[in-house]
Amino acid sequence: MNDDAGVPFDEGTNPCSSQDNPAGEVKELAWPAASNTGHTIEPGQTLRFKWSGTHSVVQVADWDGTPIDASLGRRIDSGAPTNDGTFDWNVGGFACGYRPGLYYFKDGAGGGGVTAVSLTEPEFGQNHFDPKPCSTLSDVAAYGGRYASYAGREDCTIHEVNNFQTEPHHDWVDPTFAAQQGDLVLFRWTGYHSVVQVHDVTQDTLFGPGGVTSGAKRNCTGGPNYLCSNGSSSLGEHMIDTTDWRPGMIHISDECAYNHADCPSKTGNPSPTGVNMQYLLRARSSPIVGAKGSCCAIDKSKGQACRVVDFYNDRDGFQYEYNVGVNRGDIVRLRWSGKVRMVQVQAAPGSDDPSTTPLAGGLSAPEYDCVPGPKGSCIGGDASRAELILDVDAAIESGKVHSGGGETFFLFHAFGENMDGYSSADADVSLYLAQETPYSDNDACP
């Protein structure tokens, strides 16, 4: 998975012809506001600032009143202070309206402090942010064409995760979903945020080095045409390409999500700015069956007909694909993410299904915690310790099998964490012998 950190950002093309939006239902805000919070607006509406005396309205970047560069032409600004005036902010809607998020305003005449207005896209009833085929990225209307280079990728879905649809704009939406290797995951935000891979749902600092990271927190102040009013869209955007990441649960946090004392805001106070989310990354097929000869890299004595067959605990509920056939002569790798202990077990009484009772003299792998990383790795660990290897022929020859109903089975049980917000759970594995004779044409490994 290439998380594009440090890659030069292509701003793309703005597909919107102008920044003008039609007027909508008017919500009036007495200005300067009596309270600096509690103000909301929805797409399609108009927020009317109305004042007596000499005032104006100008957008700023944050609670500290940090100015936004007016030369970009995206800052909301009523102009010079006027006496007894109004100013209409026509919000518009997707995709050329104003980017949802928290907007900060101050009186250009110098009175009062900063007032926040929450512009929130409804979470339900529209499909702007639903998963879409990567082929849609060829359209300039899709993120300005910034990701058009992925449009030709087959069997690929782009998943957008944003903070546009929750009124405080701390939470990521959708908080949990499933993707497959080769999919794209695009994070978009308004405000100060970052994207970091963490160990589990209780953590909010980068697990690594080697985990997904967007780098230091960046502030995208909301602007027209879903852009950042203070600069490049890269200030509020981070793309993850999942192609080579190890399957498993990927936990993502916005650093400082939990109001930790060592995460101060610009004003020196702890400032929570996001909560954790996660997505289950699945292998493109289950199991993953290697080409003939793939065993040679593991055990040259197996010959060039041997295949490596990989299973991951990447099905719903951290389960493995169940009741799958394997062949004589093959090597099977039972792999995992999260903390797992893998044991070959006896059949449950009266059945051919796995129990949790270890098979005497059976195979086992001690408990190991693997945080899924790039190129099939365990971040900061040893991926070879997050798997159990079954040599089908060797298991048969040593009697490490279960026979029932005229078939031969290999039964295993994974002992997992079984904790909400973590990365593994107890899981049964049942493999049956599909081809009972060794490969006849089996040249020696080179």
One Martini backbone bead per residue (centre of mass of N, CA, C, O) as a GRO file, in nm:
protein
  446
    1MET     BB    1   0.092   0.039   0.027
    2ASN     BB    2   0.054   0.363  -0.098
    3ASP     BB    3   0.040   0.680   0.083
    4ASP     BB    4   0.188   0.932  -0.068
    5ALA     BB    5   0.406   1.031   0.100
    6GLY     BB    6   0.591   1.289  -0.058
    7VAL     BB    7   0.423   1.323  -0.305
    8PRO     BB    8   0.362   1.502  -0.555
    9PHE     BB    9   0.100   1.730  -0.606
   10ASP     BB   10  -0.194   1.712  -0.805
   11GLU     BB   11  -0.447   1.940  -0.844
   12GLY     BB   12  -0.565   1.976  -1.113
   13THR     BB   13  -0.908   2.036  -1.217
   14ASN     BB   14  -1.155   2.263  -1.210
   15PRO     BB   15  -1.496   2.180  -1.282
   16CYS     BB   16  -1.582   2.463  -1.203
   17SER     BB   17  -1.693   2.770  -1.338
   18SER     BB   18  -1.757   2.877  -1.037
   19GLN     BB   19  -1.839   3.039  -0.708
   20ASP     BB   20  -2.131   3.051  -0.764
   21ASN     BB   21  -2.439   3.043  -0.578
   22PRO     BB   22  -2.740   2.977  -0.504
   23ALA     BB   23  -2.996   3.072  -0.344
   24GLY     BB   24  -3.157   2.999  -0.032
   25GLU     BB   25  -3.241   2.923   0.250
   26VAL     BB   26  -3.271   3.145   0.516
   27LYS     BB   27  -3.020   3.217   0.760
   28GLU     BB   28  -2.994   3.409   1.050
   29LEU     BB   29  -2.713   3.622   1.171
   30ALA     BB   30  -2.623   3.792   1.427
   31TRP     BB   31  -2.391   4.070   1.394
   32PRO     BB   32  -2.218   3.981   1.613
   33ALA     BB   33  -2.208   3.704   1.781
   34ALA     BB   34  -2.309   3.594   2.094
   35SER     BB   35  -2.197   3.318   1.989
   36ASN     BB   36  -1.923   3.097   1.885
   37THR     BB   37  -2.147   2.869   1.886
   38GLY     BB   38  -2.415   2.674   1.730
   39HIS     BB   39  -2.375   2.700   1.415
   40THR     BB   40  -2.577   2.617   1.125
   41ILE     BB   41  -2.549   2.452   0.795
   42GLU     BB   42  -2.677   2.368   0.473
   43PRO     BB   43  -2.698   2.259   0.184
   44GLY     BB   44  -2.851   2.528  -0.011
   45GLN     BB   45  -2.810   2.752   0.177
   46THR     BB   46  -2.839   3.074   0.352
   47LEU     BB   47  -2.618   3.296   0.516
   48ARG     BB   48  -2.721   3.578   0.716
   49PHE     BB   49  -2.554   3.857   0.784
   50LYS     BB   50  -2.651   4.084   1.054
   51TRP     BB   51  -2.617   4.448   1.110
   52SER     BB   52  -2.526   4.694   1.346
   53GLY     BB   53  -2.332   4.912   1.241
   54THR     BB   54  -1.978   4.855   1.204
   55HIS     BB   55  -1.920   4.589   0.970
   56SER     BB   56  -1.785   4.255   0.899
   57VAL     BB   57  -1.686   3.961   0.694
   58VAL     BB   58  -1.432   3.707   0.780
   59GLN     BB   59  -1.232   3.454   0.698
   60VAL     BB   60  -1.072   3.205   0.894
   61ALA     BB   61  -0.868   2.926   0.993
   62ASP     BB   62  -0.928   2.967   1.314
   63TRP     BB   63  -0.954   3.035   1.649
   64ASP     BB   64  -0.697   3.237   1.621
   65GLY     BB   65  -0.733   3.407   1.342
   66THR     BB   66  -0.598   3.308   1.099
   67PRO     BB   67  -0.516   3.405   0.809
   68ILE     BB   68  -0.630   3.425   0.473
   69ASP     BB   69  -0.532   3.425   0.159
   70ALA     BB   70  -0.673   3.644  -0.075
   71SER     BB   71  -0.523   3.574  -0.353
   72LEU     BB   72  -0.693   3.302  -0.412
   73GLY     BB   73  -1.017   3.374  -0.408
   74ARG     BB   74  -1.172   3.193  -0.146
   75ARG     BB   75  -1.249   3.389   0.055
   76ILE     BB   76  -1.467   3.491   0.289
   77ASP     BB   77  -1.592   3.827   0.198
   78SER     BB   78  -1.758   4.144   0.243
   79GLY     BB   79  -1.547   4.355   0.298
   80ALA     BB   80  -1.580   4.646   0.390
   81PRO     BB   81  -1.699   4.814   0.628
   82THR     BB   82  -2.040   4.862   0.729
   83ASN     BB   83  -2.352   5.013   0.773
   84ASP     BB   84  -2.606   4.842   0.826
   85GLY     BB   85  -2.579   4.518   0.729
   86THR     BB   86  -2.531   4.257   0.479
   87PHE     BB   87  -2.448   3.896   0.429
   88ASP     BB   88  -2.433   3.647   0.178
   89TRP     BB   89  -2.402   3.289   0.213
   90ASN     BB   90  -2.380   3.072  -0.054
   91VAL     BB   91  -2.330   2.738  -0.030
   92GLY     BB   92  -2.449   2.513  -0.174
   93GLY     BB   93  -2.344   2.213  -0.349
   94PHE     BB   94  -2.283   1.937  -0.485
   95ALA     BB   95  -1.954   2.006  -0.616
   96CYS     BB   96  -1.957   2.352  -0.611
   97GLY     BB   97  -1.962   2.410  -0.336
   98TYR     BB   98  -1.903   2.411  -0.013
   99ARG     BB   99  -1.699   2.276   0.202
  100PRO     BB  100  -1.737   2.079   0.445
  101GLY     BB  101  -1.739   2.226   0.778
  102LEU     BB  102  -1.552   2.439   0.963
  103TYR     BB  103  -1.621   2.782   1.009
  104TYR     BB  104  -1.438   3.094   1.034
  105PHE     BB  105  -1.523   3.411   1.197
  106LYS     BB  106  -1.482   3.770   1.165
  107ASP     BB  107  -1.457   4.100   1.239
  108GLY     BB  108  -1.326   4.342   1.028
  109ALA     BB  109  -1.356   4.577   1.260
  110GLY     BB  110  -1.247   4.416   1.543
  111GLY     BB  111  -1.482   4.277   1.679
  112GLY     BB  112  -1.445   4.035   1.870
  113GLY     BB  113  -1.433   3.713   1.788
  114VAL     BB  114  -1.462   3.383   1.704
  115THR     BB  115  -1.681   3.214   1.470
  116ALA     BB  116  -1.865   2.913   1.432
  117VAL     BB  117  -1.957   2.714   1.137
  118SER     BB  118  -2.158   2.436   1.045
  119LEU     BB  119  -2.103   2.240   0.754
  120THR     BB  120  -2.336   1.976   0.664
  121GLU     BB  121  -2.354   1.670   0.529
  122PRO     BB  122  -2.559   1.440   0.479
  123GLU     BB  123  -2.537   1.097   0.542
  124PHE     BB  124  -2.815   1.068   0.404
  125GLY     BB  125  -2.971   1.055   0.069
  126GLN     BB  126  -2.682   1.019  -0.069
  127ASN     BB  127  -2.388   0.939  -0.313
  128HIS     BB  128  -2.118   1.101  -0.327
  129PHE     BB  129  -1.935   0.887  -0.117
  130ASP     BB  130  -1.949   0.637  -0.253
  131PRO     BB  131  -1.846   0.370  -0.380
  132LYS     BB  132  -1.629   0.342  -0.676
  133PRO     BB  133  -1.511   0.301  -0.963
  134CYS     BB  134  -1.199   0.379  -1.089
  135SER     BB  135  -1.300   0.471  -1.373
  136THR     BB  136  -1.421   0.753  -1.265
  137LEU     BB  137  -1.131   0.906  -1.254
  138SER     BB  138  -1.133   1.021  -1.556
  139ASP     BB  139  -1.302   1.240  -1.444
  140VAL     BB  140  -1.275   1.573  -1.367
  141ALA     BB  141  -1.508   1.557  -1.144
  142ALA     BB  142  -1.294   1.364  -1.005
  143TYR     BB  143  -1.089   1.536  -0.826
  144GLY     BB  144  -0.981   1.693  -1.086
  145GLY     BB  145  -0.812   1.435  -1.195
  146ARG     BB  146  -0.583   1.345  -0.986
  147TYR     BB  147  -0.659   1.006  -1.027
  148ALA     BB  148  -0.647   0.905  -1.334
  149SER     BB  149  -0.416   0.682  -1.321
  150TYR     BB  150  -0.638   0.464  -1.193
  151ALA     BB  151  -0.868   0.408  -1.412
  152GLY     BB  152  -0.732   0.126  -1.538
  153ARG     BB  153  -0.800  -0.035  -1.294
  154GLU     BB  154  -0.895  -0.342  -1.221
  155ASP     BB  155  -1.098  -0.424  -0.984
  156CYS     BB  156  -1.169  -0.124  -0.864
  157THR     BB  157  -1.205   0.075  -0.563
  158ILE     BB  158  -1.327   0.380  -0.431
  159HIS     BB  159  -1.279   0.512  -0.101
  160GLU     BB  160  -1.443   0.748   0.096
  161VAL     BB  161  -1.309   0.952   0.364
  162ASN     BB  162  -1.483   1.175   0.591
  163ASN     BB  163  -1.582   1.500   0.776
  164PHE     BB  164  -1.868   1.612   0.640
  165GLN     BB  165  -2.115   1.432   0.818
  166THR     BB  166  -2.033   1.571   1.096
  167GLU     BB  167  -2.089   1.836   1.288
  168PRO     BB  168  -1.800   1.847   1.435
  169HIS     BB  169  -1.575   1.720   1.238
  170HIS     BB  170  -1.420   1.454   1.364
  171ASP     BB  171  -1.543   1.229   1.216
  172TRP     BB  172  -1.533   0.946   1.037
  173VAL     BB  173  -1.671   0.870   0.708
  174ASP     BB  174  -1.671   0.558   0.725
  175PRO     BB  175  -1.575   0.374   1.007
  176THR     BB  176  -1.655   0.093   0.845
  177PHE     BB  177  -1.492  -0.131   0.607
  178ALA     BB  178  -1.444  -0.304   0.294
  179ALA     BB  179  -1.151  -0.413   0.124
  180GLN     BB  180  -0.925  -0.463  -0.150
  181GLN     BB  181  -0.665  -0.535  -0.301
  182GLY     BB  182  -0.624  -0.229  -0.501
  183ASP     BB  183  -0.760  -0.032  -0.360
  184LEU     BB  184  -0.890   0.288  -0.270
  185VAL     BB  185  -0.813   0.539  -0.009
  186LEU     BB  186  -0.983   0.847   0.059
  187PHE     BB  187  -0.891   1.122   0.238
  188ARG     BB  188  -1.109   1.386   0.370
  189TRP     BB  189  -1.076   1.733   0.492
  190THR     BB  190  -1.165   1.969   0.751
  191GLY     BB  191  -0.905   2.102   0.896
  192TYR     BB  192  -0.718   1.958   1.150
  193HIS     BB  193  -0.532   1.683   1.008
  194SER     BB  194  -0.474   1.320   1.005
  195VAL     BB  195  -0.307   1.006   0.894
  196VAL     BB  196  -0.285   0.710   1.099
  197GLN     BB  197  -0.146   0.416   1.194
  198VAL     BB  198  -0.266   0.182   1.430
  199HIS     BB  199  -0.311  -0.078   1.646
  200ASP     BB  200  -0.586   0.038   1.778
  201VAL     BB  201  -0.874   0.193   1.905
  202THR     BB  202  -0.693   0.317   2.163
  203GLN     BB  203  -0.519   0.467   1.951
  204ASP     BB  204  -0.323   0.786   1.818
  205THR     BB  205  -0.043   0.673   1.721
  206LEU     BB  206   0.201   0.588   1.534
  207PHE     BB  207   0.273   0.280   1.381
  208GLY     BB  208   0.627   0.233   1.392
  209PRO     BB  209   0.771   0.228   1.128
  210GLY     BB  210   0.548   0.186   0.817
  211GLY     BB  211   0.297   0.321   0.842
  212VAL     BB  212   0.041   0.497   0.784
  213THR     BB  213   0.098   0.839   0.650
  214SER     BB  214   0.049   1.205   0.612
  215GLY     BB  215   0.179   1.338   0.841
  216ALA     BB  216   0.140   1.627   0.932
  217LYS     BB  217  -0.073   1.833   1.020
  218ARG     BB  218  -0.351   1.971   0.830
  219ASN     BB  219  -0.505   2.274   0.698
  220CYS     BB  220  -0.837   2.287   0.572
  221THR     BB  221  -1.007   2.544   0.451
  222GLY     BB  222  -1.297   2.615   0.356
  223GLY     BB  223  -1.434   2.611   0.016
  224PRO     BB  224  -1.494   2.636  -0.294
  225ASN     BB  225  -1.546   2.356  -0.482
  226TYR     BB  226  -1.423   2.173  -0.251
  227LEU     BB  227  -1.199   2.348  -0.148
  228CYS     BB  228  -0.921   2.513  -0.032
  229SER     BB  229  -0.886   2.843   0.072
  230ASN     BB  230  -0.552   2.808   0.157
  231GLY     BB  231  -0.508   2.591  -0.092
  232SER     BB  232  -0.432   2.295  -0.149
  233SER     BB  233  -0.584   1.983  -0.143
  234SER     BB  234  -0.350   1.850   0.028
  235LEU     BB  235  -0.451   1.972   0.307
  236GLY     BB  236  -0.729   1.757   0.263
  237GLU     BB  237  -0.551   1.494   0.152
  238HIS     BB  238  -0.538   1.118   0.128
  239MET     BB  239  -0.381   0.852  -0.039
  240ILE     BB  240  -0.452   0.493  -0.065
  241ASP     BB  241  -0.266   0.211  -0.175
  242THR     BB  242  -0.342  -0.145  -0.126
  243THR     BB  243  -0.189  -0.356  -0.300
  244ASP     BB  244   0.066  -0.460  -0.077
  245TRP     BB  245  -0.099  -0.507   0.168
  246ARG     BB  246  -0.172  -0.665   0.438
  247PRO     BB  247  -0.407  -0.843   0.542
  248GLY     BB  248  -0.654  -0.671   0.739
  249MET     BB  249  -0.681  -0.459   1.002
  250ILE     BB  250  -0.707  -0.107   0.958
  251HIS     BB  251  -0.595   0.136   1.173
  252ILE     BB  252  -0.726   0.472   1.214
  253SER     BB  253  -0.597   0.800   1.291
  254ASP     BB  254  -0.615   1.103   1.453
  255GLU     BB  255  -0.410   1.272   1.589
  256CYS     BB  256  -0.529   1.343   1.906
  257ALA     BB  257  -0.821   1.215   1.954
  258TYR     BB  258  -0.792   1.192   2.299
  259ASN     BB  259  -0.683   1.450   2.446
  260HIS     BB  260  -0.395   1.464   2.487
  261ALA     BB  261  -0.153   1.646   2.656
  262ASP     BB  262   0.064   1.602   2.401
  263CYS     BB  263  -0.180   1.764   2.214
  264PRO     BB  264  -0.164   2.061   2.127
  265SER     BB  265  -0.270   2.345   2.039
  266LYS     BB  266  -0.200   2.658   1.935
  267THR     BB  267  -0.301   2.760   2.237
  268GLY     BB  268  -0.209   2.501   2.443
  269ASN     BB  269  -0.452   2.309   2.417
  270PRO     BB  270  -0.617   2.047   2.417
  271SER     BB  271  -0.714   1.892   2.081
  272PRO     BB  272  -0.961   1.735   1.955
  273THR     BB  273  -0.982   1.601   1.589
  274GLY     BB  274  -1.054   1.283   1.623
  275VAL     BB  275  -1.134   0.950   1.520
  276ASN     BB  276  -1.152   0.630   1.487
  277MET     BB  277  -1.085   0.391   1.225
  278GLN     BB  278  -1.171   0.116   0.991
  279TYR     BB  279  -1.035  -0.140   0.765
  280LEU     BB  280  -1.093  -0.428   0.576
  281LEU     BB  281  -0.837  -0.611   0.431
  282ARG     BB  282  -0.848  -0.801   0.139
  283ALA     BB  283  -0.791  -1.040  -0.047
  284ARG     BB  284  -0.847  -1.109  -0.383
  285SER     BB  285  -0.827  -1.402  -0.266
  286SER     BB  286  -0.980  -1.720  -0.129
  287PRO     BB  287  -0.732  -1.836  -0.170
  288ILE     BB  288  -0.388  -1.802  -0.239
  289VAL     BB  289  -0.265  -1.930  -0.542
  290GLY     BB  290   0.012  -2.041  -0.648
  291ALA     BB  291   0.236  -2.120  -0.852
  292LYS     BB  292   0.411  -2.333  -0.997
  293GLY     BB  293   0.703  -2.345  -0.784
  294SER     BB  294   0.657  -2.166  -0.518
  295CYS     BB  295   0.802  -2.366  -0.309
  296CYS     BB  296   1.111  -2.326  -0.373
  297ALA     BB  297   1.150  -2.083  -0.164
  298ILE     BB  298   1.105  -2.289   0.088
  299ASP     BB  299   1.125  -2.600  -0.058
  300LYS     BB  300   1.318  -2.774  -0.284
  301SER     BB  301   1.196  -3.071  -0.239
  302LYS     BB  302   0.904  -3.026  -0.377
  303GLY     BB  303   0.906  -2.890  -0.644
  304GLN     BB  304   0.748  -2.752  -0.946
  305ALA     BB  305   0.440  -2.839  -0.867
  306CYS     BB  306   0.429  -2.678  -0.626
  307ARG     BB  307   0.210  -2.500  -0.404
  308VAL     BB  308   0.119  -2.196  -0.261
  309VAL     BB  309  -0.123  -2.162   0.011
  310ASP     BB  310  -0.303  -1.874   0.115
  311PHE     BB  311  -0.421  -1.765   0.435
  312TYR     BB  312  -0.656  -1.533   0.586
  313ASN     BB  313  -0.808  -1.325   0.849
  314ASP     BB  314  -1.024  -1.152   0.615
  315ARG     BB  315  -1.290  -1.212   0.710
  316ASP     BB  316  -1.558  -1.191   0.862
  317GLY     BB  317  -1.454  -1.173   1.190
  318PHE     BB  318  -1.164  -1.294   1.137
  319GLN     BB  319  -1.180  -1.512   0.922
  320TYR     BB  320  -1.166  -1.807   0.743
  321GLU     BB  321  -1.170  -1.995   0.496
  322TYR     BB  322  -1.398  -2.265   0.456
  323ASN     BB  323  -1.370  -2.563   0.328
  324VAL     BB  324  -1.085  -2.638   0.173
  325GLY     BB  325  -0.898  -2.749  -0.087
  326VAL     BB  326  -0.611  -2.968  -0.102
  327ASN     BB  327  -0.291  -3.085  -0.209
  328ARG     BB  328  -0.075  -3.289  -0.290
  329GLY     BB  329   0.245  -3.117  -0.253
  330ASP     BB  330   0.161  -2.883  -0.081
  331ILE     BB  331   0.168  -2.550   0.064
  332VAL     BB  332   0.044  -2.415   0.370
  333ARG     BB  333  -0.056  -2.078   0.479
  334LEU     BB  334  -0.137  -1.957   0.798
  335ARG     BB  335  -0.241  -1.631   0.828
  336TRP     BB  336  -0.200  -1.308   1.010
  337SER     BB  337  -0.372  -1.061   1.193
  338GLY     BB  338  -0.285  -0.983   1.484
  339LYS     BB  339  -0.354  -1.180   1.769
  340VAL     BB  340  -0.219  -1.519   1.740
  341ARG     BB  341  -0.298  -1.870   1.796
  342MET     BB  342  -0.195  -2.173   1.634
  343VAL     BB  343  -0.387  -2.488   1.613
  344GLN     BB  344  -0.397  -2.818   1.599
  345VAL     BB  345  -0.698  -3.016   1.589
  346GLN     BB  346  -0.958  -3.174   1.686
  347ALA     BB  347  -1.247  -3.306   1.656
  348ALA     BB  348  -1.552  -3.277   1.718
  349PRO     BB  349  -1.785  -3.440   1.860
  350GLY     BB  350  -1.952  -3.599   1.598
  351SER     BB  351  -1.743  -3.459   1.389
  352ASP     BB  352  -1.550  -3.259   1.128
  353ASP     BB  353  -1.498  -3.031   1.316
  354PRO     BB  354  -1.348  -2.811   1.494
  355SER     BB  355  -1.191  -2.766   1.782
  356THR     BB  356  -0.991  -2.675   2.088
  357THR     BB  357  -0.830  -2.941   2.079
  358PRO     BB  358  -0.540  -3.057   2.070
  359LEU     BB  359  -0.328  -3.231   1.872
  360ALA     BB  360  -0.135  -3.481   1.909
  361GLY     BB  361   0.155  -3.362   1.764
  362GLY     BB  362   0.078  -3.110   1.641
  363LEU     BB  363   0.050  -2.817   1.505
  364SER     BB  364   0.215  -2.492   1.584
  365ALA     BB  365   0.175  -2.140   1.684
  366PRO     BB  366   0.265  -1.888   1.846
  367GLU     BB  367   0.197  -1.603   1.972
  368TYR     BB  368   0.124  -1.321   1.748
  369ASP     BB  369   0.174  -0.974   1.664
  370CYS     BB  370   0.018  -0.827   1.366
  371VAL     BB  371   0.077  -0.540   1.182
  372PRO     BB  372  -0.019  -0.442   0.891
  373GLY     BB  373   0.190  -0.418   0.600
  374PRO     BB  374   0.407  -0.388   0.366
  375LYS     BB  375   0.466  -0.653   0.171
  376GLY     BB  376   0.340  -0.852   0.402
  377SER     BB  377   0.398  -0.721   0.665
  378CYS     BB  378   0.509  -0.656   0.997
  379ILE     BB  379   0.511  -0.398   1.184
  380GLY     BB  380   0.805  -0.423   1.358
  381GLY     BB  381   0.834  -0.728   1.252
  382ASP     BB  382   0.776  -1.090   1.196
  383ALA     BB  383   0.608  -1.258   0.952
  384SER     BB  384   0.704  -1.558   1.014
  385ARG     BB  385   0.532  -1.547   1.302
  386ALA     BB  386   0.242  -1.510   1.121
  387GLU     BB  387   0.250  -1.840   1.083
  388LEU     BB  388   0.143  -2.157   0.943
  389ILE     BB  389   0.295  -2.457   0.826
  390LEU     BB  390   0.164  -2.684   0.572
  391ASP     BB  391   0.266  -3.000   0.486
  392VAL     BB  392   0.080  -3.221   0.341
  393ASP     BB  393   0.257  -3.473   0.318
  394ALA     BB  394   0.379  -3.469   0.606
  395ALA     BB  395   0.108  -3.493   0.756
  396ILE     BB  396   0.027  -3.766   0.643
  397GLU     BB  397   0.284  -3.932   0.723
  398SER     BB  398   0.235  -3.840   1.047
  399GLY     BB  399  -0.089  -3.827   1.113
  400LYS     BB  400  -0.193  -3.508   1.078
  401VAL     BB  401  -0.513  -3.603   1.086
  402HIS     BB  402  -0.858  -3.628   0.973
  403SER     BB  403  -1.102  -3.887   0.963
  404GLY     BB  404  -1.409  -3.859   0.753
  405GLY     BB  405  -1.629  -3.981   0.534
  406GLY     BB  406  -1.373  -4.054   0.341
  407GLU     BB  407  -1.195  -3.818   0.452
  408THR     BB  408  -0.939  -3.563   0.463
  409PHE     BB  409  -0.826  -3.361   0.740
  410PHE     BB  410  -0.743  -3.016   0.841
  411LEU     BB  411  -0.734  -2.892   1.174
  412PHE     BB  412  -0.802  -2.560   1.310
  413HIS     BB  413  -0.716  -2.304   1.566
  414ALA     BB  414  -0.778  -1.965   1.639
  415PHE     BB  415  -0.643  -1.757   1.888
  416GLY     BB  416  -0.777  -1.457   1.981
  417GLU     BB  417  -0.877  -1.150   2.114
  418ASN     BB  418  -1.185  -1.068   2.137
  419MET     BB  419  -1.190  -0.741   2.068
  420ASP     BB  420  -1.307  -0.449   2.037
  421GLY     BB  421  -1.096  -0.285   1.806
  422TYR     BB  422  -0.940  -0.510   1.692
  423SER     BB  423  -0.774  -0.797   1.484
  424SER     BB  424  -0.906  -1.059   1.632
  425ALA     BB  425  -1.033  -1.406   1.633
  426ASP     BB  426  -1.182  -1.672   1.667
  427ALA     BB  427  -1.094  -1.960   1.447
  428ASP     BB  428  -1.176  -2.180   1.196
  429VAL     BB  429  -1.007  -2.460   1.022
  430SER     BB  430  -1.095  -2.629   0.708
  431LEU     BB  431  -0.931  -2.896   0.543
  432TYR     BB  432  -0.923  -3.080   0.238
  433LEU     BB  433  -0.853  -3.352   0.040
  434ALA     BB  434  -0.858  -3.329  -0.312
  435GLN     BB  435  -0.567  -3.458  -0.379
  436GLU     BB  436  -0.438  -3.790  -0.321
  437THR     BB  437  -0.208  -3.745  -0.528
  438PRO     BB  438   0.077  -3.685  -0.635
  439TYR     BB  439   0.264  -3.528  -0.839
  440SER     BB  440   0.384  -3.654  -1.144
  441ASP     BB  441   0.498  -3.370  -1.261
  442ASN     BB  442   0.813  -3.315  -1.076
  443ASP     BB  443   1.041  -3.116  -1.093
  444ALA     BB  444   1.313  -2.987  -0.993
  445CYS     BB  445   1.446  -2.749  -0.835
  446PRO     BB  446   1.686  -2.502  -0.913
   0.00000   0.00000   0.00000
